[in-house]
Amino acid sequence: MSANLRAGMLAVAADRGADDDELLAARNGLRPAADLAWAYLDRSAEPWLLVLDTRA
């Protein structure tokens, strides 16, 4: 996973309520950032749309 995509997934997770310990674990490679983001998106009460721009 590229650094930009990882950072974006961590931002999504943080926006949806991931705590600092979970975010730190993902930043340190102990948990995939994408898995953390999907977990929080899956339980989000609000609708969401995730757009991945691979042009960069």
LINCOR-V629514 format. One record per pair of residues at least 12 apart in sequence whose C-alpha atoms are under 10 Angstrom apart, sorted by the first residue. I is the first residue (numbers start at 0). GAP is how many residues later the second one is. If there is no record, write none. Layout:
i->I gap->GAP
i->I gap->GAP
//
This chain:
i->0 gap->31
i->0 gap->32
i->0 gap->33
i->1 gap->52
i->3 gap->50
i->3 gap->52
i->4 gap->28
i->4 gap->29
i->4 gap->47
i->4 gap->48
i->4 gap->49
i->4 gap->51
i->5 gap->20
i->5 gap->21
i->5 gap->26
i->5 gap->27
i->5 gap->28
i->5 gap->31
i->6 gap->19
i->6 gap->20
i->6 gap->26
i->6 gap->27
i->7 gap->25
i->7 gap->26
i->7 gap->29
i->7 gap->44
i->8 gap->17
i->8 gap->23
i->8 gap->24
i->8 gap->25
i->8 gap->26
i->8 gap->27
i->8 gap->28
i->8 gap->29
i->8 gap->41
i->8 gap->43
i->9 gap->12
i->9 gap->13
i->9 gap->14
i->9 gap->16
i->9 gap->17
i->9 gap->22
i->9 gap->23
i->9 gap->24
i->9 gap->25
i->9 gap->26
i->9 gap->27
i->10 gap->12
i->10 gap->22
i->10 gap->26
i->11 gap->21
i->11 gap->22
i->11 gap->24
i->11 gap->25
i->11 gap->26
i->11 gap->28
i->11 gap->29
i->11 gap->38
i->12 gap->20
i->12 gap->21
i->12 gap->22
i->12 gap->23
i->12 gap->24
i->12 gap->25
i->12 gap->26
i->12 gap->27
i->12 gap->28
i->13 gap->22
i->13 gap->23
i->13 gap->26
i->14 gap->22
i->14 gap->25
i->14 gap->26
i->15 gap->21
i->15 gap->22
i->15 gap->23
i->15 gap->24
i->15 gap->25
i->15 gap->26
i->15 gap->27
i->15 gap->28
i->15 gap->29
i->15 gap->30
i->16 gap->20
i->16 gap->23
i->16 gap->24
i->16 gap->27
i->17 gap->18
i->17 gap->19
i->17 gap->21
i->17 gap->22
i->21 gap->14
i->22 gap->13
i->22 gap->14
//
